[in-house]
Amino acid sequence: MIKKLGLQLYTVRDFMRDEHILDYTFKRLKEIGYDEGQTAGYAVDIPTYAKLAKDNGITIVGTHHGSLDDMMADPDKTMREHEILGTTNIGIGGMPAWARENGDTVRDFCEKANKFAEIINKEGFKFTYHHHSFEFKKVDGDLTMMDILVDKLDSAKTSFVLDTYWVQHGGGDVRAWIEKLAGRIDILHLKDMAVGKDGPFITSVGDGNINFKGAVETAEKCGVKYYVVEQDANWVSDKWSGANAFKSVESSAEYIKANLM
């Protein structure tokens, strides 16, 4: 079962715009039950960001740090920034547009990512890749982008940030993908899917239909290190009035504490 709960801080991005509100946000998240965070941009300088997180008891376990090109332009700076943040997981939030064209461009992306991973791995860091659902599109015969990523990314120096919602949205089986990537998932995004009149949408953990009990059971067997809630938007719920991101992350935490911890 889950021992510590994390949050992809993009979820509360509207409450991270300056030092004062960032301090409040970290404090509030700790009170709700989050002990870990994954970054998605910085409204203040990184030393200040890291200090506020640490002072409020939030450990940074990974990042969506920017573009791969920017990080490759100055890998030493990138590594020093992650030392300040206190994490060895250096990540991007998605595949750049140029890499999504076909199987060959996905392979080119993997080659570039592996070169960066080779550099940072020498100092104990790992490159992490967060996917969406477009990676489940077939681009080379029966091969999907995700198949190519699994095959071509260096399994020793990179890892996947597997996202439960985007796997299911792409037509995949969440537990099967966790098993397929056993030992290659440091961070698992807990993101739920519900279905409305306009189709599937992201919702708070426990409000949708993803089998989280099964997913976490499989994840524990497959070496997942960090469990990180993420909700991109859609704060509305029949359970609340005045819905917002904080109520969403609180609802997710309550469900996880009651069922997955």
Secondary structure by P-SEA (a helix, b strand, c coil): cccbbbbcccccccccccaaaaaaaaaaaaaacccbbbbccccccaaaaaaaaaaabbbbcccccccaaaaaacaaaaaaaaaaacccbbbbccccccccccaaaaaaaaaaaaaaaaaaaaabbbbbbbbcccccccccccccaaaaaaaccccccbbbcccaaaaaaacccaaaaaaaacccccbbbbbbbbbcccccccccccccccaaaaaaaaaaaacccbbbbbbcccccccccccccaaaaaaaaaaaaaaccc
